[in-house]
Amino acid sequence: MVSRAARTGGRCRAGRWYTGTGARRESRWNVAADAEESLLGKVGRVTVSIPEGGPGEVLLPVRGGTEAFAAWSDEPITRHRRIVVVEAISARSVFVTPLPQL
């Protein structure tokens, strides 16, 4: 079997394929910066209780999986409670509010 580099005349460097012509092709694992999805309205679960005015942790569905984010709220929220994101404070921090319990 012939390797991809041999077939294309390029080599892999840091997840990108380079050819001798200077052309560059992105690896299928690289995600463009504009592909970031919005966290607003995402429903997740509290993994570390959120005290009033203090940080806790929530798991949110993003990019086909779940990721942990630091979370703040106006009211205390207990562990395992379902929440919704109402504001993205930074890339890894969110402001949340609890969903009504059924």
VOBA-1610 file (N, C-alpha, C; in pm, whole numbers, padded with zeros to 5 digits, always signed):
BEGIN
Met+00084-00117+00000Met+00000+00000+00000Met+00089+00124+00000Val+00055+00221-00080Val+00132+00345-00092Val+00078+00446+00008Ser+00169+00512+00079Ser+00127+00609+00180Ser+00065+00733+00115Arg-00011+00807+00195Arg-00074+00928+00143Arg+00031+01030+00098Ala+00138+01042+00176Ala+00243+01138+00141Ala+00306+01102+00007Ala+00327+00973-00015Ala+00386+00931-00143Ala+00291+00956-00259Arg+00160+00934-00237Arg+00060+00956-00343Arg+00048+01103-00378Thr+00054+01190-00279Thr+00029+01332-00302Thr+00156+01412-00322Gly+00268+01353-00293Gly+00393+01426-00306Gly+00415+01525-00192Gly+00344+01507-00083Gly+00355+01599+00030Gly+00397+01528+00156Arg+00399+01601+00266Arg+00432+01542+00394Arg+00344+01606+00501Cys+00328+01536+00610Cys+00241+01584+00718Cys+00325+01662+00818Arg+00277+01781+00855Arg+00342+01861+00957Arg+00234+01929+01040Ala+00227+01895+01167Ala+00131+01957+01261Ala-00012+01945+01212Gly-00049+01827+01160Gly-00188+01805+01122Gly-00225+01860+00986Arg-00128+01912+00910Arg-00159+01968+00778Arg-00072+01898+00675Trp-00126+01878+00557Trp-00050+01817+00449Trp+00008+01926+00362Tyr+00137+01921+00340Tyr+00206+02019+00257Tyr+00256+01952+00130Thr+00246+02020+00020Thr+00302+01971-00105Thr+00419+02059-00142Gly+00496+02016-00237Gly+00613+02093-00278Gly+00578+02224-00345Thr+00451+02244-00385Thr+00411+02367-00454Thr+00371+02477-00358Gly+00373+02448-00229Gly+00332+02549-00132Gly+00183+02543-00102Ala+00109+02462-00176Ala-00035+02447-00149Ala-00052+02371-00019Arg-00158+02401+00052Arg-00180+02339+00182Arg-00323+02286+00189Arg-00337+02164+00238Arg-00469+02107+00259Arg-00488+02079+00407Glu-00602+02117+00461Glu-00629+02095+00603Glu-00661+01949+00629Ser-00618+01900+00743Ser-00654+01767+00787Ser-00802+01765+00821Arg-00864+01650+00816Arg-01007+01643+00846Arg-01037+01670+00993Trp-00935+01668+01081Trp-00957+01694+01223Trp-00948+01840+01259Asn-00894+01922+01174Asn-00885+02065+01203Asn-01020+02130+01180Val-01061+02216+01272Val-01189+02284+01263Val-01162+02432+01244Ala-01229+02492+01148Ala-01210+02634+01122Ala-01262+02716+01241Ala-01200+02831+01264Ala-01237+02915+01378Ala-01382+02962+01369Asp-01434+02986+01248Asp-01572+03032+01235Asp-01673+02920+01254Ala-01627+02797+01275Ala-01717+02684+01294Ala-01758+02668+01441Glu-01706+02754+01529Glu-01743+02747+01669Glu-01893+02765+01685Glu-01953+02680+01763Glu-02097+02690+01782Glu-02130+02772+01906Ser-02245+02833+01906Ser-02288+02917+02017Ser-02331+02831+02135Leu-02297+02875+02255Leu-02337+02804+02376Leu-02471+02853+02429Leu-02518+02968+02382Leu-02644+03023+02431Leu-02759+02927+02406Gly-02837+02901+02510Gly-02951+02813+02498Gly-02921+02665+02513Lys-02794+02628+02525Lys-02758+02488+02543Lys-02805+02440+02680Val-02858+02320+02684Val-02904+02259+02809Val-02799+02158+02854Gly-02761+02166+02981Gly-02660+02075+03034Gly-02691+02036+03177Arg-02591+01978+03244Arg-02605+01933+03382Arg-02492+01990+03468Val-02527+02017+03593Val-02428+02066+03690Val-02348+01946+03742Thr-02215+01956+03736Thr-02129+01850+03788Thr-02063+01889+03919Val-02044+02019+03941Val-01995+02071+04068Val-02093+02180+04109Ser-02156+02166+04226Ser-02258+02260+04272Ser-02213+02405+04254Ile-02308+02489+04212Ile-02280+02630+04187Ile-02333+02711+04305Pro-02245+02771+04386Pro-02293+02856+04496Pro-02339+02991+04441Glu-02417+03063+04519Glu-02463+03196+04475Glu-02343+03287+04455Gly-02329+03339+04335Gly-02220+03431+04304Gly-02083+03366+04290Gly-02074+03234+04302Gly-01946+03166+04292Gly-01942+03070+04176Pro-01825+03019+04143Pro-01815+02928+04029Pro-01848+02784+04066Gly-01903+02714+03969Gly-01925+02570+03977Gly-01883+02514+03842Glu-01932+02396+03808Glu-01897+02336+03680Glu-02018+02270+03618Val-02030+02284+03486Val-02139+02221+03412Val-02084+02145+03293Leu-02156+02042+03250Leu-02124+01971+03127Leu-02223+02014+03021Leu-02170+02056+02904Leu-02255+02104+02794Leu-02224+02026+02666Pro-02327+02001+02585Pro-02304+01932+02457Pro-02245+02028+02354Val-02124+01999+02309Val-02059+02081+02205Val-01977+01991+02113Arg-01968+02027+01989Arg-01885+01960+01889Arg-01901+01808+01891Gly-02022+01760+01905Gly-02047+01616+01899Gly-02015+01540+02026Gly-01982+01608+02133Gly-01953+01543+02261Gly-01998+01632+02374Thr-01942+01611+02492Thr-01972+01699+02606Thr-01840+01753+02660Glu-01845+01878+02705Glu-01726+01942+02762Glu-01764+02015+02890Ala-01668+02026+02981Ala-01689+02093+03109Ala-01659+02243+03094Phe-01745+02324+03158Phe-01729+02469+03158Phe-01745+02520+03300Ala-01671+02626+03335Ala-01693+02695+03462Ala-01827+02766+03450Ala-01904+02767+03560Ala-02039+02824+03553Ala-02070+02911+03674Trp-02141+03019+03649Trp-02189+03110+03753Trp-02339+03122+03742Ser-02404+03158+03855Ser-02548+03176+03858Ser-02585+03276+03967Asp-02704+03336+03954Asp-02755+03428+04056Asp-02806+03354+04179Glu-02833+03227+04165Glu-02887+03147+04275Glu-02809+03017+04287Pro-02804+02957+04405Pro-02733+02830+04420Pro-02802+02721+04338Ile-02723+02636+04273Ile-02776+02525+04194Ile-02703+02398+04238Thr-02780+02297+04276Thr-02721+02172+04326Thr-02670+02084+04212Arg-02586+01991+04250Arg-02528+01895+04156Arg-02637+01811+04090His-02617+01773+03966His-02707+01691+03885His-02829+01767+03832Arg-02843+01892+03865Arg-02958+01972+03819Arg-02939+02012+03674Arg-03047+02011+03595Arg-03040+02055+03455Arg-03041+02208+03450Ile-02959+02263+03361Ile-02945+02409+03348Ile-02952+02448+03201Val-02970+02578+03179Val-02962+02633+03044Val-02867+02751+03046Val-02786+02765+02942Val-02688+02874+02933Val-02760+03001+02887Val-02745+03109+02964Val-02807+03237+02927Val-02704+03341+02882Glu-02574+03314+02910Glu-02469+03407+02867Glu-02335+03334+02862Ala-02258+03359+02759Ala-02122+03307+02749Ala-02028+03417+02799Ile-01966+03395+02913Ile-01878+03494+02974Ile-01743+03498+02902Ser-01690+03380+02874Ser-01564+03367+02799Ser-01570+03234+02723Ala-01458+03194+02666Ala-01456+03070+02588Ala-01483+02947+02674Arg-01451+02950+02802Arg-01470+02834+02890Arg-01554+02864+03013Ser-01626+02978+03015Ser-01709+03016+03129Ser-01847+03060+03081Val-01949+03018+03157Val-02087+03051+03118Val-02168+03096+03240Phe-02274+03170+03212Phe-02370+03208+03315Phe-02495+03127+03288Val-02548+03059+03392Val-02657+02965+03371Val-02775+02994+03464Thr-02887+02935+03430Thr-03006+02938+03515Thr-03064+02796+03518Pro-03122+02754+03632Pro-03174+02618+03640Pro-03303+02604+03558Leu-03322+02486+03502Leu-03449+02454+03435Leu-03548+02409+03542Pro-03676+02435+03522Pro-03775+02389+03619Pro-03772+02236+03632Gln-03784+02187+03754Gln-03787+02043+03775Gln-03924+01990+03737Leu-03925+01870+03681Leu-04051+01810+03637Leu-04125+01744+03749
//
